[in-house]
Amino acid sequence: MSRPRFPDDARPVRRGLTLFRIAGTEVRIDVSWAILFALVLVSLGAGFLPSMHPGASTPAVWAAAVVATVGFFASIVAHELAHTLVAKRAGIEVPSITLFLFGGVSQIADEPRDARTELRVAVVGPLASFALAAAFASLHAAMAGLATPLAAGVTLYLAWINTALGVFNLLPGLPLDGGRILRALAWWRTGSLRRSTRVASSAGKGIAVGLMVLGGLEIFSGALVGGLWLILIGLFLRGTAEAGYQNLVLVQSLADVSVGDVAIADPVGVAPQLSLDDLAEHYFLRHGYRAYPVLDGETPVGIVAVTALRDLDREERAAMTVKDRMTPIDDALCIGPQAPLTDALKQLARTRSGRLLVVHDDRLVGLLTKDAVARFLEIRRVLEPARGEDAGARA
């Protein structure tokens, strides 16, 4: 049996490679992770380890560098898994952990319900790193006289890197763990999640600027690579800190909005037996939409996107129907009109089509698109400029 072909813009968004699953959470690596892996490996194999152990052979040094690099990334995974397990015990969904250019990140589906939960989830990551540092330091001490200096040096490096990882993450600014600890304490003090997030986000942007300034000083002192790396980390932290606050503002501003309030009513649909040539001429070119719901009467059966016609000539389009190239309907493409818009946004983020079919009693009643949500937010910002901070103070 052949698998259905998904058009490019209707396939669920999945970046990187899944390594394994643990407790229902995927551990994945992003393509950008290869850059960081190579940088760490080269810095260890060509710099740090040869300088610390000049008598070691080149093959032994590179073998130790590989072990140390893998141990470094395993430590990052352990750090993120600690966050994940505590979050799951608190009832918070964590779909995935991703390793990428700047380390690792846990995809936490929802904000913690209270400051105490936020504190517990945040603090466990650095504690896990410090526990690993202590374990590797103990292993290094136990290996004295029993292993080569190079092998013992790998455990010492891993003890040092876990200590550095724990200390760095305790810096008091979002998106770092220290920023989440700061947010938890401010949340407990003020009772406002939005206000505490703004405090932690501002602190995070300050730390990011400090890292960029430090990177600039390193470049002027001759350490080009190290300086550029600090600047890149600073830019990433600054953007993420601001995005964290804006995301919270967005979620809170949509707390009382349902899908039916925003969805496009009576959307244009197409029949499954329509030829692709007619679809192109009378729908894509005439109306200008990038995708259409496919309807059997009033019942939705799929979505057909303009990319489904890619690489087809006129004769092929005339010989094929919408049914041949549509994405069959499933739960990921449908949502009810009474569903919270915040849930719909998460579902939209998992589709490339940028649209969901709004279905009630197996009948299409609307279409929710990213563009419609963006227009709604823009209009709401204009009409209700004073709403935000008052609502945030009560959150």
C-alpha positions as CSV (number, residue, x, y, z in Angstrom):
1,M,0.0,0.0,0.0
2,S,1.5,3.4,-1.0
3,R,1.7,6.2,1.5
4,P,-0.2,9.5,0.7
5,R,2.0,12.2,-0.9
6,F,1.9,15.4,1.2
7,P,2.3,18.7,-0.7
8,D,5.3,20.6,0.6
9,D,3.3,23.3,2.4
10,A,0.9,20.8,4.1
11,R,3.4,18.5,5.6
12,P,3.8,18.7,9.4
13,V,6.8,20.8,10.3
14,R,9.6,18.5,11.6
15,R,13.1,19.9,11.6
16,G,16.2,17.9,12.2
17,L,16.7,14.2,13.1
18,T,15.0,12.3,15.9
19,L,17.6,10.5,18.0
20,F,15.3,8.7,20.5
21,R,12.2,9.2,22.7
22,I,12.2,9.2,26.5
23,A,9.1,9.6,28.7
24,G,7.1,10.7,25.6
25,T,9.6,13.4,24.6
26,E,11.5,13.4,21.4
27,V,15.2,14.2,21.5
28,R,16.2,15.7,18.2
29,I,19.2,17.4,16.6
30,D,18.9,20.4,14.3
31,V,21.1,20.7,11.2
32,S,22.8,23.7,12.8
33,W,24.0,21.4,15.6
34,A,26.6,19.9,13.2
35,I,28.4,23.3,13.2
36,L,28.7,23.4,17.0
37,F,29.7,19.7,17.1
38,A,32.5,20.4,14.6
39,L,33.7,23.6,16.5
40,V,33.9,21.8,19.8
41,L,35.6,18.7,18.3
42,V,38.2,20.8,16.5
43,S,38.9,23.0,19.5
44,L,39.5,19.9,21.7
45,G,41.4,17.8,19.1
46,A,43.5,20.6,17.7
47,G,43.9,22.9,20.7
48,F,42.9,22.1,24.3
49,L,43.8,18.4,24.6
50,P,47.2,18.6,22.7
51,S,48.2,21.6,24.8
52,M,47.3,19.8,28.1
53,H,48.8,16.4,27.0
54,P,51.7,17.2,24.6
55,G,53.1,13.6,24.9
56,A,49.9,11.9,23.6
57,S,49.7,10.5,20.1
58,T,47.6,12.3,17.5
59,P,45.1,9.3,17.1
60,A,44.7,9.1,20.9
61,V,44.1,12.9,21.1
62,W,41.4,12.8,18.4
63,A,39.7,9.7,19.9
64,A,39.6,11.5,23.3
65,A,38.2,14.6,21.6
66,V,35.4,12.6,20.1
67,V,34.6,11.1,23.5
68,A,34.7,14.5,25.2
69,T,32.5,16.1,22.5
70,V,29.9,13.4,22.7
71,G,30.0,13.7,26.5
72,F,29.5,17.4,26.2
73,F,26.3,17.0,24.2
74,A,25.1,14.2,26.4
75,S,25.5,16.6,29.3
76,I,23.3,19.2,27.5
77,V,20.7,16.5,26.9
78,A,20.8,15.5,30.6
79,H,20.4,19.1,31.6
80,E,17.3,19.5,29.3
81,L,15.9,16.1,30.4
82,A,16.0,17.3,34.0
83,H,13.7,20.2,33.0
84,T,11.5,17.9,31.0
85,L,10.9,15.3,33.8
86,V,10.1,17.9,36.4
87,A,7.8,19.7,34.0
88,K,6.0,16.5,33.1
89,R,5.5,15.7,36.8
90,A,3.8,19.1,37.1
91,G,1.5,18.2,34.2
92,I,3.2,20.3,31.6
93,E,3.7,18.8,28.1
94,V,7.2,18.8,26.6
95,P,6.9,17.4,23.1
96,S,10.6,17.6,22.2
97,I,14.2,18.5,23.1
98,T,16.3,19.9,20.3
99,L,20.1,20.3,20.1
100,F,21.1,23.1,17.8
101,L,23.8,25.7,17.2
102,F,23.5,27.4,20.6
103,G,23.1,24.3,22.7
104,G,19.8,22.7,23.7
105,V,16.2,23.8,24.2
106,S,13.1,22.0,25.6
107,Q,9.9,22.8,23.8
108,I,7.5,23.4,26.8
109,A,3.9,23.5,25.5
110,D,2.5,25.8,28.2
111,E,3.5,28.3,30.8
112,P,3.7,26.9,34.4
113,R,0.5,27.5,36.4
114,D,2.2,29.1,39.4
115,A,5.5,30.6,40.5
116,R,6.5,27.6,42.6
117,T,6.2,25.2,39.5
118,E,8.2,27.7,37.4
119,L,11.0,27.8,40.1
120,R,11.1,24.0,40.3
121,V,11.3,23.5,36.5
122,A,14.0,26.2,36.2
123,V,16.3,25.3,39.0
124,V,16.6,21.6,38.2
125,G,18.6,22.1,35.1
126,P,21.6,23.8,36.7
127,L,21.4,21.3,39.6
128,A,21.6,18.5,37.1
129,S,24.7,20.1,35.5
130,F,26.4,20.6,38.9
131,A,25.6,16.9,39.8
132,L,27.2,15.8,36.6
133,A,30.2,18.0,37.3
134,A,30.6,16.4,40.7
135,A,30.2,12.9,39.2
136,F,32.9,13.5,36.6
137,A,35.2,15.1,39.2
138,S,34.8,12.0,41.4
139,L,35.5,9.8,38.4
140,H,38.6,11.8,37.6
141,A,39.9,11.4,41.1
142,A,39.2,7.6,41.0
143,M,41.1,7.3,37.7
144,A,44.3,8.7,39.1
145,G,47.0,6.2,38.5
146,L,44.7,3.8,36.9
147,A,44.2,5.4,33.5
148,T,46.3,7.5,31.1
149,P,46.5,11.2,31.7
150,L,44.7,11.8,28.5
151,A,41.7,9.6,29.5
152,A,41.6,11.3,33.0
153,G,41.8,14.6,31.2
154,V,38.5,13.9,29.4
155,T,36.7,13.4,32.7
156,L,38.3,16.6,34.1
157,Y,37.1,18.5,31.0
158,L,33.6,17.2,31.4
159,A,33.6,18.2,35.0
160,W,34.7,21.7,34.1
161,I,32.2,22.0,31.2
162,N,29.2,20.9,33.3
163,T,30.2,23.4,35.9
164,A,30.4,26.2,33.3
165,L,27.1,25.0,31.8
166,G,25.4,25.3,35.2
167,V,26.9,28.7,36.1
168,F,26.1,30.2,32.6
169,N,22.5,29.0,32.9
170,L,22.1,30.7,36.2
171,L,22.7,34.2,34.8
172,P,19.5,36.0,35.7
173,G,17.9,36.8,32.4
174,L,15.5,35.0,30.0
175,P,15.8,32.6,28.2
176,L,18.4,31.2,30.6
177,D,17.4,29.2,33.7
178,G,18.5,32.0,35.9
179,G,16.0,34.2,34.1
180,R,13.2,31.8,34.8
181,I,14.3,31.7,38.4
182,L,14.2,35.5,38.5
183,R,10.8,35.4,36.8
184,A,9.5,32.9,39.4
185,L,10.6,35.1,42.3
186,A,9.2,38.3,40.7
187,W,6.0,36.4,39.9
188,W,5.7,35.3,43.6
189,R,6.4,38.9,44.7
190,T,4.1,40.7,42.3
191,G,1.4,38.1,41.4
192,S,1.7,39.1,37.7
193,L,3.2,36.7,35.2
194,R,3.4,39.3,32.5
195,R,5.2,41.9,34.7
196,S,7.6,39.3,36.0
197,T,8.3,38.1,32.4
198,R,9.0,41.6,31.4
199,V,11.5,42.0,34.2
200,A,13.3,38.7,33.3
201,S,13.2,39.6,29.6
202,S,14.8,43.0,30.2
203,A,17.5,41.4,32.3
204,G,18.1,38.8,29.6
205,K,18.5,41.6,27.0
206,G,21.0,43.3,29.3
207,I,23.0,40.2,29.7
208,A,22.9,39.7,25.9
209,V,24.3,43.2,25.3
210,G,27.0,42.5,27.9
211,L,28.1,39.4,26.0
212,M,28.2,41.3,22.7
213,V,30.3,44.0,24.2
214,L,32.6,41.4,25.7
215,G,32.8,39.7,22.3
216,G,33.8,43.0,20.7
217,L,36.6,43.5,23.2
218,E,37.8,40.0,22.5
219,I,37.9,40.7,18.8
220,F,40.0,43.9,19.4
221,S,42.4,41.9,21.5
222,G,42.9,39.4,18.7
223,A,40.6,36.6,19.7
224,L,38.4,36.8,16.5
225,V,36.6,33.4,16.8
226,G,35.9,33.7,20.5
227,G,34.6,37.2,20.1
228,L,32.4,36.4,17.2
229,W,31.0,33.5,19.1
230,L,30.1,35.7,22.1
231,I,28.4,38.2,19.8
232,L,26.3,35.5,18.1
233,I,25.3,34.1,21.5
234,G,24.4,37.6,22.6
235,L,22.3,38.2,19.5
236,F,20.5,34.9,20.0
237,L,19.8,35.6,23.7
238,R,18.5,39.1,23.0
239,G,16.1,37.9,20.3
240,T,14.9,35.0,22.4
241,A,14.4,37.1,25.5
242,E,12.2,39.6,23.6
243,A,10.3,36.8,21.8
244,G,9.5,35.1,25.2
245,Y,7.8,38.3,26.5
246,Q,6.0,39.0,23.2
247,N,4.8,35.4,23.1
248,L,3.3,35.7,26.6
249,V,1.6,38.9,25.7
250,L,0.1,37.2,22.7
251,V,-1.2,34.2,24.6
252,Q,-2.7,36.4,27.3
253,S,-4.3,38.7,24.8
254,L,-6.0,35.7,23.1
255,A,-7.1,34.0,26.3
256,D,-10.8,34.9,25.8
257,V,-10.9,34.3,22.0
258,S,-12.2,31.2,20.3
259,V,-11.5,29.9,16.9
260,G,-15.0,30.8,15.7
261,D,-14.3,34.5,16.6
262,V,-11.5,34.7,14.1
263,A,-12.1,32.0,11.4
264,I,-13.2,33.0,7.9
265,A,-16.8,32.0,7.5
266,D,-18.1,30.3,4.4
267,P,-14.7,29.7,2.8
268,V,-14.3,28.8,-0.9
269,G,-14.0,25.0,-1.3
270,V,-13.4,22.7,-4.2
271,A,-14.8,19.3,-5.2
272,P,-12.5,16.3,-5.2
273,Q,-13.4,15.4,-8.8
274,L,-12.4,18.9,-10.1
275,S,-9.5,18.7,-12.6
276,L,-6.2,20.2,-11.5
277,D,-6.3,22.3,-14.7
278,D,-9.6,23.9,-13.6
279,L,-8.3,24.2,-10.1
280,A,-5.4,26.3,-11.4
281,E,-7.4,28.5,-13.8
282,H,-10.6,29.1,-11.8
283,Y,-9.3,29.0,-8.2
284,F,-5.6,29.6,-7.7
285,L,-5.3,32.2,-10.4
286,R,-8.7,33.8,-9.8
287,H,-9.0,34.0,-6.0
288,G,-5.3,34.0,-5.2
289,Y,-5.4,31.7,-2.2
290,R,-2.5,29.3,-1.7
291,A,-4.7,26.3,-0.6
292,Y,-8.3,25.3,-0.6
293,P,-10.5,22.9,1.5
294,V,-11.7,19.9,-0.5
295,L,-15.4,19.2,0.1
296,D,-17.6,16.3,-0.6
297,G,-20.9,18.2,-0.3
298,E,-20.4,20.1,3.0
299,T,-18.1,17.5,4.5
300,P,-14.3,18.3,4.3
301,V,-12.2,15.5,3.0
302,G,-8.8,17.2,2.6
303,I,-6.8,20.3,1.6
304,V,-5.2,20.9,-1.8
305,A,-2.3,23.4,-1.9
306,V,-0.8,25.2,-4.9
307,T,2.5,23.2,-4.4
308,A,0.5,20.0,-5.3
309,L,0.6,21.3,-8.9
310,R,4.3,21.9,-8.9
311,D,6.2,20.2,-11.8
312,L,3.0,19.2,-13.5
313,D,2.5,20.3,-17.1
314,R,-0.8,21.3,-18.7
315,E,-1.6,17.8,-20.0
316,E,-0.9,16.2,-16.6
317,R,-3.1,18.8,-14.8
318,A,-5.9,18.1,-17.2
319,A,-5.7,14.3,-16.6
320,M,-5.6,14.5,-12.8
321,T,-8.2,15.5,-10.2
322,V,-8.0,17.3,-6.9
323,K,-8.4,13.9,-5.2
324,D,-5.2,12.7,-6.7
325,R,-3.1,15.4,-5.2
326,M,-4.9,16.6,-2.0
327,T,-3.8,16.0,1.5
328,P,-6.4,13.8,3.1
329,I,-8.1,15.2,6.2
330,D,-6.9,14.2,9.6
331,D,-7.1,15.5,13.2
332,A,-4.1,17.7,12.6
333,L,-5.9,19.7,9.9
334,C,-9.2,20.2,11.8
335,I,-10.4,22.1,14.8
336,G,-13.7,23.0,16.4
337,P,-15.2,26.5,16.4
338,Q,-15.3,26.6,20.2
339,A,-11.6,25.7,20.7
340,P,-9.4,28.4,22.3
341,L,-7.5,30.3,19.7
342,T,-4.3,29.7,21.7
343,D,-4.7,26.0,21.1
344,A,-5.3,26.6,17.4
345,L,-2.0,28.6,17.2
346,K,-0.1,25.6,18.5
347,Q,-1.8,23.4,15.9
348,L,-1.2,25.9,13.1
349,A,2.5,26.0,14.0
350,R,2.7,22.2,13.2
351,T,1.4,22.6,9.6
352,R,3.1,24.2,6.6
353,S,-0.2,25.1,5.0
354,G,-0.8,27.9,7.5
355,R,-4.5,27.0,7.7
356,L,-6.9,24.7,9.7
357,L,-10.4,23.5,8.7
358,V,-13.0,24.6,11.2
359,V,-15.4,21.7,11.5
360,H,-18.7,21.2,13.4
361,D,-20.8,18.0,13.1
362,D,-18.6,16.9,10.2
363,R,-19.5,20.1,8.3
364,L,-17.0,22.8,7.3
365,V,-18.1,26.0,9.0
366,G,-14.9,28.1,8.5
367,L,-11.2,28.4,7.7
368,L,-8.6,29.6,10.2
369,T,-5.4,31.0,8.6
370,K,-2.3,32.7,10.0
371,D,-3.1,35.8,8.0
372,A,-6.6,35.9,9.6
373,V,-5.1,35.7,13.1
374,A,-2.5,38.4,12.2
375,R,-5.3,40.7,11.0
376,F,-7.3,40.1,14.1
377,L,-4.3,40.9,16.4
378,E,-3.5,44.1,14.5
379,I,-7.1,45.3,14.7
380,R,-7.3,44.4,18.4
381,R,-4.1,46.3,19.2
382,V,-5.5,49.4,17.5
383,L,-8.9,49.2,19.2
384,E,-7.8,48.2,22.6
385,P,-4.4,49.9,23.3
386,A,-4.9,50.0,27.1
387,R,-6.1,46.5,27.5
388,G,-2.7,44.8,27.8
389,E,-1.1,46.0,31.0
390,D,-4.3,45.9,33.0
391,A,-4.9,42.3,32.0
392,G,-1.3,41.4,32.7
393,A,-1.4,42.9,36.2
394,R,-4.2,40.4,37.1
395,A,-2.5,37.4,35.5
